[in-house]
Amino acid sequence: MSSLSWSDFVRGFKFHDHFFIHYKIGDIFSNVLTFVKYRDVFLLLYF
């Protein structure tokens, strides 16, 4: 029983780590997209 809950804990931890990494990559990607979008607006306004 103890080994089963330990493997469940490890699996949950790996899943959480994987999800967190994907979430951070998505966050950075959306920030870059927002920056590019507003940069285009900035260039249109000022040039």
Secondary structure, DSSP 4 states (H G I P E B T S, - for coil): -HHHHHHHHHHHHHHHHHHHHHHHHHHHHHHHHHHHHHHHHHHHHH-
